[in-house]
Amino acid sequence: MKSERQIIFHKNHFTDFYLEQTEKVQEKIEYVFKILRTVQNVPKKLLNHLTVTDGLYEIQIEFESNIYRIFCCFDKGNLVVLFHGFQKKSQKTPKKEIDLALKLKEEYFNSKKKK
């Protein structure tokens, strides 16, 4: 039997984003997280590797006419670390959002080394 992926948050960036969303958007995020936890091969439509970065992924959520992105990475195979989310308002993912995710990813792995 395959083990479920575990989802954790690094700092409070994702939680702050999540709490700002409507109840319906939160439900959609939870639905996508359930897929992420339980489906072995998550569809690329929901989880996409960012080729411009090393090991950074983007969870993609669409609800009504809005698009949301949550940056994450994998640690130890079945551990998904969430960094932050935002509502996407243009075709291209803003560089400042990618830069923040890369900074948080670096912080996460550096904090693990200190333990």
KEKOLFI-573226 format. One record per atom (N, C-alpha, C): residue number from 0; x, y, z. Coordinates in nm, 4 decimals. Layout:
REM KEKOLFI-573226
+-----+----------+----------+----------+
:   n :        u :        v :        w :
+-----+----------+----------+----------+
: NUM :        X :        Y :        Z :
...
+-----+----------+----------+----------+
***
This chain:
REM KEKOLFI-573226
+-----+----------+----------+----------+
:   n :        u :        v :        w :
+-----+----------+----------+----------+
:   0 :   0.0839 :  -0.1190 :   0.0000 :
:   0 :   0.0000 :   0.0000 :   0.0000 :
:   0 :   0.0882 :   0.1251 :   0.0000 :
:   1 :   0.0555 :   0.2187 :  -0.0841 :
:   1 :   0.1306 :   0.3434 :  -0.0929 :
:   1 :   0.0987 :   0.4310 :   0.0274 :
:   2 :   0.2015 :   0.5009 :   0.0758 :
:   2 :   0.1760 :   0.5894 :   0.1890 :
:   2 :   0.1300 :   0.7255 :   0.1380 :
:   3 :   0.0463 :   0.7893 :   0.2159 :
:   3 :  -0.0039 :   0.9209 :   0.1802 :
:   3 :   0.1059 :   1.0243 :   0.1926 :
:   4 :   0.0966 :   1.1273 :   0.1089 :
:   4 :   0.1873 :   1.2401 :   0.1252 :
:   4 :   0.1403 :   1.3218 :   0.2444 :
:   5 :   0.2350 :   1.3783 :   0.3133 :
:   5 :   0.2039 :   1.4669 :   0.4248 :
:   5 :   0.2282 :   1.6102 :   0.3776 :
:   6 :   0.1415 :   1.7012 :   0.4152 :
:   6 :   0.1561 :   1.8416 :   0.3782 :
:   6 :   0.1849 :   1.9218 :   0.5045 :
:   7 :   0.2939 :   1.9990 :   0.4998 :
:   7 :   0.3271 :   2.0872 :   0.6123 :
:   7 :   0.3446 :   2.2296 :   0.5592 :
:   8 :   0.3432 :   2.3257 :   0.6503 :
:   8 :   0.3591 :   2.4662 :   0.6136 :
:   8 :   0.4912 :   2.5167 :   0.6692 :
:   9 :   0.5624 :   2.5943 :   0.5884 :
:   9 :   0.6823 :   2.6623 :   0.6371 :
:   9 :   0.6429 :   2.8053 :   0.6706 :
:  10 :   0.6576 :   2.8412 :   0.7954 :
:  10 :   0.6185 :   2.9722 :   0.8470 :
:  10 :   0.4683 :   2.9921 :   0.8302 :
:  11 :   0.4239 :   3.1175 :   0.8255 :
:  11 :   0.2791 :   3.1447 :   0.8234 :
:  11 :   0.2295 :   3.2038 :   0.6907 :
:  12 :   0.3131 :   3.2097 :   0.5896 :
:  12 :   0.2745 :   3.2738 :   0.4636 :
:  12 :   0.1528 :   3.2053 :   0.3994 :
:  13 :   0.1559 :   3.0728 :   0.3927 :
:  13 :   0.0425 :   3.0039 :   0.3312 :
:  13 :  -0.0835 :   3.0198 :   0.4155 :
:  14 :  -0.0704 :   3.0027 :   0.5459 :
:  14 :  -0.1868 :   3.0126 :   0.6345 :
:  14 :  -0.2527 :   3.1499 :   0.6218 :
:  15 :  -0.1717 :   3.2554 :   0.6168 :
:  15 :  -0.2270 :   3.3906 :   0.6007 :
:  15 :  -0.3056 :   3.4018 :   0.4702 :
:  16 :  -0.2484 :   3.3495 :   0.3630 :
:  16 :  -0.3154 :   3.3507 :   0.2327 :
:  16 :  -0.4474 :   3.2730 :   0.2393 :
:  17 :  -0.4425 :   3.1539 :   0.2970 :
:  17 :  -0.5591 :   3.0659 :   0.3056 :
:  17 :  -0.6738 :   3.1333 :   0.3821 :
:  18 :  -0.6421 :   3.1945 :   0.4930 :
:  18 :  -0.7451 :   3.2561 :   0.5771 :
:  18 :  -0.8092 :   3.3786 :   0.5117 :
:  19 :  -0.7424 :   3.4393 :   0.4150 :
:  19 :  -0.7981 :   3.5549 :   0.3430 :
:  19 :  -0.9004 :   3.5131 :   0.2365 :
:  20 :  -0.9041 :   3.3840 :   0.2032 :
:  20 :  -0.9904 :   3.3370 :   0.0943 :
:  20 :  -1.1326 :   3.3113 :   0.1437 :
:  21 :  -1.2263 :   3.3112 :   0.0491 :
:  21 :  -1.3650 :   3.2797 :   0.0824 :
:  21 :  -1.3749 :   3.1316 :   0.1201 :
:  22 :  -1.4844 :   3.0957 :   0.1829 :
:  22 :  -1.5064 :   2.9569 :   0.2227 :
:  22 :  -1.5027 :   2.8636 :   0.1013 :
:  23 :  -1.5605 :   2.9068 :  -0.0107 :
:  23 :  -1.5627 :   2.8235 :  -0.1328 :
:  23 :  -1.4224 :   2.8016 :  -0.1879 :
:  24 :  -1.3394 :   2.9040 :  -0.1865 :
:  24 :  -1.2012 :   2.8900 :  -0.2339 :
:  24 :  -1.1241 :   2.7974 :  -0.1393 :
:  25 :  -1.1464 :   2.8122 :  -0.0090 :
:  25 :  -1.0810 :   2.7238 :   0.0881 :
:  25 :  -1.1209 :   2.5783 :   0.0635 :
:  26 :  -1.2474 :   2.5546 :   0.0319 :
:  26 :  -1.2935 :   2.4179 :   0.0027 :
:  26 :  -1.2219 :   2.3626 :  -0.1201 :
:  27 :  -1.2049 :   2.4452 :  -0.2215 :
:  27 :  -1.1356 :   2.4010 :  -0.3434 :
:  27 :  -0.9892 :   2.3699 :  -0.3131 :
:  28 :  -0.9254 :   2.4527 :  -0.2316 :
:  28 :  -0.7865 :   2.4274 :  -0.1910 :
:  28 :  -0.7779 :   2.2941 :  -0.1174 :
:  29 :  -0.8702 :   2.2695 :  -0.0253 :
:  29 :  -0.8714 :   2.1434 :   0.0497 :
:  29 :  -0.8913 :   2.0240 :  -0.0434 :
:  30 :  -0.9771 :   2.0398 :  -0.1432 :
:  30 :  -1.0008 :   1.9331 :  -0.2416 :
:  30 :  -0.8708 :   1.8999 :  -0.3164 :
:  31 :  -0.8007 :   2.0025 :  -0.3614 :
:  31 :  -0.6739 :   1.9804 :  -0.4323 :
:  31 :  -0.5710 :   1.9180 :  -0.3389 :
:  32 :  -0.5681 :   1.9599 :  -0.2127 :
:  32 :  -0.4756 :   1.8998 :  -0.1154 :
:  32 :  -0.5062 :   1.7515 :  -0.0954 :
:  33 :  -0.6342 :   1.7158 :  -0.0950 :
:  33 :  -0.6720 :   1.5744 :  -0.0807 :
:  33 :  -0.6154 :   1.4933 :  -0.1973 :
:  34 :  -0.6252 :   1.5471 :  -0.3172 :
:  34 :  -0.5677 :   1.4796 :  -0.4341 :
:  34 :  -0.4160 :   1.4688 :  -0.4180 :
:  35 :  -0.3543 :   1.5774 :  -0.3773 :
:  35 :  -0.2086 :   1.5800 :  -0.3592 :
:  35 :  -0.1634 :   1.4761 :  -0.2562 :
:  36 :  -0.2428 :   1.4605 :  -0.1497 :
:  36 :  -0.2079 :   1.3634 :  -0.0454 :
:  36 :  -0.2229 :   1.2188 :  -0.0923 :
:  37 :  -0.3240 :   1.1911 :  -0.1746 :
:  37 :  -0.3627 :   1.0519 :  -0.1988 :
:  37 :  -0.3351 :   0.9963 :  -0.3379 :
:  38 :  -0.3234 :   1.0810 :  -0.4390 :
:  38 :  -0.3048 :   1.0321 :  -0.5758 :
:  38 :  -0.1557 :   1.0205 :  -0.6057 :
:  39 :  -0.1140 :   0.9024 :  -0.6506 :
:  39 :   0.0277 :   0.8777 :  -0.6773 :
:  39 :   0.0819 :   0.9720 :  -0.7855 :
:  40 :   0.0157 :   0.9771 :  -0.9012 :
:  40 :   0.0577 :   1.0642 :  -1.0106 :
:  40 :  -0.0401 :   1.1810 :  -1.0226 :
:  41 :  -0.0077 :   1.2896 :  -0.9557 :
:  41 :  -0.0947 :   1.4073 :  -0.9540 :
:  41 :  -0.0944 :   1.4703 :  -1.0942 :
:  42 :  -0.2126 :   1.5002 :  -1.1495 :
:  42 :  -0.2181 :   1.5615 :  -1.2827 :
:  42 :  -0.1390 :   1.6922 :  -1.2893 :
:  43 :  -0.0728 :   1.7134 :  -1.4017 :
:  43 :   0.0078 :   1.8343 :  -1.4207 :
:  43 :  -0.0780 :   1.9600 :  -1.4118 :
:  44 :  -0.2056 :   1.9470 :  -1.4396 :
:  44 :  -0.2970 :   2.0605 :  -1.4288 :
:  44 :  -0.3044 :   2.1128 :  -1.2842 :
:  45 :  -0.2797 :   2.0237 :  -1.1869 :
:  45 :  -0.2879 :   2.0628 :  -1.0458 :
:  45 :  -0.1523 :   2.0885 :  -0.9818 :
:  46 :  -0.0490 :   2.0194 :  -1.0290 :
:  46 :   0.0844 :   2.0329 :  -0.9697 :
:  46 :   0.1862 :   2.0382 :  -1.0823 :
:  47 :   0.2547 :   2.1499 :  -1.0910 :
:  47 :   0.3453 :   2.1718 :  -1.2026 :
:  47 :   0.4845 :   2.2093 :  -1.1517 :
:  48 :   0.5876 :   2.1424 :  -1.2037 :
:  48 :   0.7253 :   2.1752 :  -1.1698 :
:  48 :   0.7651 :   2.3006 :  -1.2460 :
:  49 :   0.8207 :   2.3972 :  -1.1764 :
:  49 :   0.8667 :   2.5192 :  -1.2424 :
:  49 :   1.0063 :   2.4938 :  -1.2977 :
:  50 :   1.0185 :   2.4946 :  -1.4262 :
:  50 :   1.1456 :   2.4590 :  -1.4895 :
:  50 :   1.2543 :   2.5630 :  -1.4667 :
:  51 :   1.2148 :   2.6857 :  -1.4363 :
:  51 :   1.3151 :   2.7907 :  -1.4153 :
:  51 :   1.3790 :   2.7833 :  -1.2766 :
:  52 :   1.3308 :   2.6931 :  -1.1936 :
:  52 :   1.3817 :   2.6844 :  -1.0568 :
:  52 :   1.4217 :   2.5408 :  -1.0247 :
:  53 :   1.4948 :   2.5259 :  -0.9184 :
:  53 :   1.5399 :   2.3942 :  -0.8766 :
:  53 :   1.4487 :   2.3380 :  -0.7680 :
:  54 :   1.3640 :   2.2444 :  -0.8054 :
:  54 :   1.2815 :   2.1753 :  -0.7070 :
:  54 :   1.1597 :   2.2504 :  -0.6576 :
:  55 :   1.1237 :   2.3581 :  -0.7226 :
:  55 :   1.0064 :   2.4345 :  -0.6808 :
:  55 :   0.8867 :   2.3937 :  -0.7664 :
:  56 :   0.7734 :   2.3716 :  -0.6999 :
:  56 :   0.6498 :   2.3326 :  -0.7674 :
:  56 :   0.5432 :   2.4368 :  -0.7414 :
:  57 :   0.4419 :   2.4339 :  -0.8270 :
:  57 :   0.3303 :   2.5268 :  -0.8174 :
:  57 :   0.2013 :   2.4444 :  -0.8165 :
:  58 :   0.1271 :   2.4537 :  -0.7068 :
:  58 :  -0.0049 :   2.3917 :  -0.7004 :
:  58 :  -0.0999 :   2.4907 :  -0.7667 :
:  59 :  -0.1770 :   2.4409 :  -0.8638 :
:  59 :  -0.2620 :   2.5292 :  -0.9427 :
:  59 :  -0.4083 :   2.5044 :  -0.9094 :
:  60 :  -0.4762 :   2.6108 :  -0.8721 :
:  60 :  -0.6162 :   2.6006 :  -0.8332 :
:  60 :  -0.6965 :   2.7031 :  -0.9123 :
:  61 :  -0.8023 :   2.6548 :  -0.9759 :
:  61 :  -0.8929 :   2.7440 :  -1.0479 :
:  61 :  -1.0291 :   2.7352 :  -0.9821 :
:  62 :  -1.0871 :   2.8517 :  -0.9568 :
:  62 :  -1.2211 :   2.8555 :  -0.8998 :
:  62 :  -1.2948 :   2.9736 :  -0.9598 :
:  63 :  -1.4102 :   2.9429 :  -1.0187 :
:  63 :  -1.4868 :   3.0403 :  -1.0941 :
:  63 :  -1.3919 :   3.1001 :  -1.1975 :
:  64 :  -1.3741 :   3.2284 :  -1.2036 :
:  64 :  -1.2832 :   3.2832 :  -1.3052 :
:  64 :  -1.1489 :   3.3244 :  -1.2453 :
:  65 :  -1.1198 :   3.2779 :  -1.1249 :
:  65 :  -0.9960 :   3.3138 :  -1.0574 :
:  65 :  -0.8960 :   3.1989 :  -1.0593 :
:  66 :  -0.7693 :   3.2364 :  -1.0604 :
:  66 :  -0.6612 :   3.1387 :  -1.0600 :
:  66 :  -0.5741 :   3.1662 :  -0.9374 :
:  67 :  -0.5444 :   3.0602 :  -0.8635 :
:  67 :  -0.4615 :   3.0713 :  -0.7433 :
:  67 :  -0.3409 :   2.9798 :  -0.7597 :
:  68 :  -0.2286 :   3.0218 :  -0.7035 :
:  68 :  -0.1072 :   2.9421 :  -0.7075 :
:  68 :  -0.0518 :   2.9305 :  -0.5659 :
:  69 :  -0.0039 :   2.8106 :  -0.5355 :
:  69 :   0.0597 :   2.7857 :  -0.4062 :
:  69 :   0.1951 :   2.7219 :  -0.4360 :
:  70 :   0.3017 :   2.7843 :  -0.3901 :
:  70 :   0.4354 :   2.7302 :  -0.4130 :
:  70 :   0.4692 :   2.6269 :  -0.3068 :
:  71 :   0.5385 :   2.5226 :  -0.3506 :
:  71 :   0.5760 :   2.4155 :  -0.2586 :
:  71 :   0.6993 :   2.3424 :  -0.3114 :
:  72 :   0.7499 :   2.2510 :  -0.2313 :
:  72 :   0.8556 :   2.1612 :  -0.2757 :
:  72 :   0.8356 :   2.0282 :  -0.2032 :
:  73 :   0.9102 :   1.9297 :  -0.2446 :
:  73 :   0.9064 :   1.7995 :  -0.1796 :
:  73 :   1.0284 :   1.7846 :  -0.0908 :
:  74 :   1.0109 :   1.7170 :   0.0191 :
:  74 :   1.1212 :   1.6856 :   0.1097 :
:  74 :   1.1016 :   1.5409 :   0.1537 :
:  75 :   1.2038 :   1.4618 :   0.1418 :
:  75 :   1.1981 :   1.3199 :   0.1803 :
:  75 :   1.0840 :   1.2456 :   0.1114 :
:  76 :   1.0633 :   1.2710 :  -0.0163 :
:  76 :   0.9672 :   1.1935 :  -0.0944 :
:  76 :   0.8217 :   1.2265 :  -0.0722 :
:  77 :   0.7664 :   1.1872 :   0.0424 :
:  77 :   0.6226 :   1.2029 :   0.0655 :
:  77 :   0.5859 :   1.3242 :   0.1495 :
:  78 :   0.6813 :   1.4137 :   0.1701 :
:  78 :   0.6542 :   1.5333 :   0.2489 :
:  78 :   0.6461 :   1.6534 :   0.1547 :
:  79 :   0.5323 :   1.7214 :   0.1552 :
:  79 :   0.5139 :   1.8401 :   0.0722 :
:  79 :   0.5193 :   1.9620 :   0.1640 :
:  80 :   0.6080 :   2.0543 :   0.1329 :
:  80 :   0.6260 :   2.1743 :   0.2141 :
:  80 :   0.5660 :   2.2927 :   0.1394 :
:  81 :   0.4645 :   2.3559 :   0.1985 :
:  81 :   0.3993 :   2.4714 :   0.1363 :
:  81 :   0.4674 :   2.5995 :   0.1825 :
:  82 :   0.4886 :   2.6894 :   0.0868 :
:  82 :   0.5547 :   2.8153 :   0.1199 :
:  82 :   0.4574 :   2.9324 :   0.1241 :
:  83 :   0.3966 :   2.9657 :   0.0128 :
:  83 :   0.3004 :   3.0761 :   0.0119 :
:  83 :   0.2107 :   3.0652 :  -0.1105 :
:  84 :   0.1026 :   3.1400 :  -0.1065 :
:  84 :   0.0083 :   3.1389 :  -0.2172 :
:  84 :  -0.0282 :   3.2791 :  -0.2581 :
:  85 :  -0.0849 :   3.2902 :  -0.3769 :
:  85 :  -0.1306 :   3.4199 :  -0.4262 :
:  85 :  -0.2349 :   3.3985 :  -0.5343 :
:  86 :  -0.3097 :   3.5032 :  -0.5624 :
:  86 :  -0.4061 :   3.4979 :  -0.6715 :
:  86 :  -0.3358 :   3.5496 :  -0.7960 :
:  87 :  -0.3371 :   3.4667 :  -0.8980 :
:  87 :  -0.2682 :   3.5006 :  -1.0225 :
:  87 :  -0.3576 :   3.5902 :  -1.1067 :
:  88 :  -0.3029 :   3.7054 :  -1.1487 :
:  88 :  -0.3837 :   3.8014 :  -1.2232 :
:  88 :  -0.3289 :   3.8270 :  -1.3624 :
:  89 :  -0.2213 :   3.7570 :  -1.3990 :
:  89 :  -0.1651 :   3.7732 :  -1.5329 :
:  89 :  -0.1223 :   3.6365 :  -1.5860 :
:  90 :  -0.0915 :   3.6290 :  -1.7144 :
:  90 :  -0.0514 :   3.5019 :  -1.7756 :
:  90 :   0.0751 :   3.4470 :  -1.7108 :
:  91 :   0.1705 :   3.5344 :  -1.6893 :
:  91 :   0.3005 :   3.4930 :  -1.6382 :
:  91 :   0.3029 :   3.5025 :  -1.4856 :
:  92 :   0.3667 :   3.4051 :  -1.4219 :
:  92 :   0.3809 :   3.4102 :  -1.2766 :
:  92 :   0.4781 :   3.5236 :  -1.2422 :
:  93 :   0.4364 :   3.6163 :  -1.1562 :
:  93 :   0.5235 :   3.7298 :  -1.1223 :
:  93 :   0.6566 :   3.6846 :  -1.0601 :
:  94 :   0.7648 :   3.7479 :  -1.1062 :
:  94 :   0.8989 :   3.7137 :  -1.0585 :
:  94 :   0.9103 :   3.7303 :  -0.9067 :
:  95 :   0.8460 :   3.8342 :  -0.8521 :
:  95 :   0.8553 :   3.8562 :  -0.7068 :
:  95 :   0.7956 :   3.7395 :  -0.6289 :
:  96 :   0.6920 :   3.6747 :  -0.6829 :
:  96 :   0.6322 :   3.5588 :  -0.6157 :
:  96 :   0.7268 :   3.4391 :  -0.6196 :
:  97 :   0.7915 :   3.4193 :  -0.7339 :
:  97 :   0.8897 :   3.3098 :  -0.7464 :
:  97 :   1.0077 :   3.3358 :  -0.6540 :
:  98 :   1.0556 :   3.4593 :  -0.6519 :
:  98 :   1.1690 :   3.4945 :  -0.5656 :
:  98 :   1.1374 :   3.4699 :  -0.4187 :
:  99 :   1.0155 :   3.5067 :  -0.3765 :
:  99 :   0.9753 :   3.4829 :  -0.2379 :
:  99 :   0.9720 :   3.3334 :  -0.2086 :
: 100 :   0.9165 :   3.2554 :  -0.2997 :
: 100 :   0.9100 :   3.1097 :  -0.2795 :
: 100 :   1.0499 :   3.0501 :  -0.2699 :
: 101 :   1.1413 :   3.0942 :  -0.3539 :
: 101 :   1.2798 :   3.0430 :  -0.3495 :
: 101 :   1.3473 :   3.0805 :  -0.2182 :
: 102 :   1.3211 :   3.2015 :  -0.1705 :
: 102 :   1.3770 :   3.2461 :  -0.0424 :
: 102 :   1.3235 :   3.1593 :   0.0720 :
: 103 :   1.1925 :   3.1338 :   0.0715 :
: 103 :   1.1322 :   3.0522 :   0.1771 :
: 103 :   1.1812 :   2.9080 :   0.1696 :
: 104 :   1.1995 :   2.8570 :   0.0497 :
: 104 :   1.2519 :   2.7208 :   0.0324 :
: 104 :   1.3923 :   2.7113 :   0.0907 :
: 105 :   1.4753 :   2.8099 :   0.0606 :
: 105 :   1.6121 :   2.8120 :   0.1141 :
: 105 :   1.6108 :   2.8201 :   0.2667 :
: 106 :   1.5237 :   2.9062 :   0.3218 :
: 106 :   1.5092 :   2.9174 :   0.4682 :
: 106 :   1.4708 :   2.7830 :   0.5293 :
: 107 :   1.3741 :   2.7156 :   0.4658 :
: 107 :   1.3261 :   2.5869 :   0.5176 :
: 107 :   1.4407 :   2.4862 :   0.5272 :
: 108 :   1.5151 :   2.4683 :   0.4168 :
: 108 :   1.6219 :   2.3690 :   0.4173 :
: 108 :   1.7384 :   2.4111 :   0.5072 :
: 109 :   1.7661 :   2.5409 :   0.5187 :
: 109 :   1.8705 :   2.5875 :   0.6103 :
: 109 :   1.8297 :   2.5638 :   0.7556 :
: 110 :   1.7024 :   2.5820 :   0.7883 :
: 110 :   1.6554 :   2.5597 :   0.9258 :
: 110 :   1.6658 :   2.4112 :   0.9624 :
: 111 :   1.6503 :   2.3231 :   0.8646 :
: 111 :   1.6624 :   2.1789 :   0.8924 :
: 111 :   1.8074 :   2.1416 :   0.9225 :
: 112 :   1.9009 :   2.2073 :   0.8584 :
: 112 :   2.0434 :   2.1779 :   0.8808 :
: 112 :   2.0867 :   2.2127 :   1.0220 :
: 113 :   2.0216 :   2.3147 :   1.0794 :
: 113 :   2.0592 :   2.3625 :   1.2127 :
: 113 :   2.0093 :   2.2723 :   1.3246 :
: 114 :   1.9158 :   2.1835 :   1.2915 :
: 114 :   1.8566 :   2.0976 :   1.3957 :
: 114 :   1.9456 :   1.9796 :   1.4265 :
+-----+----------+----------+----------+
***
